[in-house]
Every structure is written in structure tokens, then in C-alpha cells.
């Protein structure tokens, strides 16, 4: 893709915030996920509520929600958005914890970065909660699953774009 087609690069090749002044407000929604690989022992401690720092899942979910609301402070070219909904769900699996974040708003630009930030920070918060018992936890598979709204329409991760 050349610089003329990159929306965050101006004609001089400098990064800039895209002007969305003239874009219509539409319903926007994005879903992202992350995964934290953990040992069976750590998963058992989480399940039994026996981690030294307390309820890891509740803490991670709240951290993800808070992070979505602060995305423009973390990602330099993101627009501040009035989010209308943020949800972070955690799924305990045999090999770790999967976080799925859903973010919605009515606005001029999408909420993909907010959903990705929510999932990422939820995973980071979980790592912080378990590091006393498992420093080797691995955060991976941070990715966008769905996006709706705006000029580019709908995206759903499928076989072609997994």
C-alpha cells in the first residue's frame, strides 16, 4: 500500500490524525480477543480463588473495560470516542484464559483499537495477577474478530483472514 492510500500519513509522509469532521456518525462495533497461556496448576488456582493477589478474572475484566475508555491516551492517533458499551468476557480453558472484548459507539470512526486495547490490557492484568505463581505465562493471539459500521463495512475473521 502506498503512502497516498494510508489515512494516517499526510502528503509529506508525516503521521497525522485523520480528520473525521465531515464523516457521518454511525453505529460502530468491534470484537477482539486475546489469550493467556497458563499451566494447569495456575488455572486450578484461579478456579479455586487461591491466587495471592485475589480474583484475577474480575480484576482483568475491569482493567480491560478501563483501558478501552483510555485508548486515545495510549494510541497516539486514535480519536477520543464516546463509547456506549464495553464488555470484556473471560473464558477459562484447559490451556489458559481467553478474553473477548466487545466495544460499541455511535461516532465518526471505528472502535477496533478500543476493542484490541481492552483485550490486550485484560491479558496484561491477568499476567500481573498470576506472575507470582507463573512468570512464564504467555500472552498471544491478540486480534480483531469482528468490526461493523463505517465506510469499509463489516469484517468477520474467517478462514481467509484467520
C-alpha positions, -999 to +999 in steps of 0.1 A: +000+000+000+015+034-009+016+065+013-012+082-006-036+055+005-025+054+042-050+075+060-026+084+089+002+096+066+000+131+051+013+141+017+047+149+032+049+114+048+042+126+083+019+108+107-013+128+115-047+123+130-073+117+103-099+145+100-133+129+106-152+162+108-173+155+077-179+118+083-215+109+094-220+094+128-230+057+125-232+028+148-198+012+153-190-021+169-158-042+172-149-075+189-113-085+197-097-114+216-065-122+235-053-154+251-030-160+281-014-195+281-012-208+316-002-241+333-029-264+347-017-256+382-023-218+377-057-224+361-066-245+392-055-217+415-077-192+395-106-215+395-104-221+433-098-184+441-064-192+456-041-166+439-021-145+462-034-112+446-071-122+447-097-125+420-077-125+388-106-127+363-126-099+378-095-077+380-085-084+344-121-078+331-122-044+349-088-035+336-099-042+301-130-021+304-110+008+319-084+005+291-110+007+263-121+041+277-085+053+278-074+041+243-068+076+229-043+083+257-023+051+248-025+051+210-013+084+196-035+088+166-068+075+180-098+098+183-115+102+216-148+085+213-179+084+235-182+047+240-217+035+246-208-001+256-177-020+267-178-057+277-149-080+285-156-116+290-131-142+302-133-179+293-112-204+314-099-231+291-076-261+297-046-242+284-053-207+296-077-178+296-093-163+265-106-127+267-132-114+243-139-077+243-168-060+226-169-022+222-197-001+207-203+036+200-221+059+176-194+080+160-174+091+130-147+065+133-145+028+144-138+012+178-113-015+166-085+000+186-106+002+218-116-035+215-080-045+209-068-024+238-094-039+261-084-074+252-047-066+255-049-049+288-071-076+302-044-101+293-017-079+308-037-075+341-041-113+343-004-117+338+001-093+367-022-113+389-006-147+382+031-137+379+038-146+415+030-182+407+038-184+369+062-159+354+063-180+322+027-172+312+024-162+276+002-136+261-007-141+225-033-142+197-044-105+202-066-100+172-097-084+158-125-108+153-153-085+140-159-050+130-192-033+119-201+001+107-184+028+087-174+031+051-154-001+050-185-021+062-183-054+081-153-076+088-156-110+103-125-131+109-129-163+089-108-189+072-094-164+047-082-139+073-076-160+104 
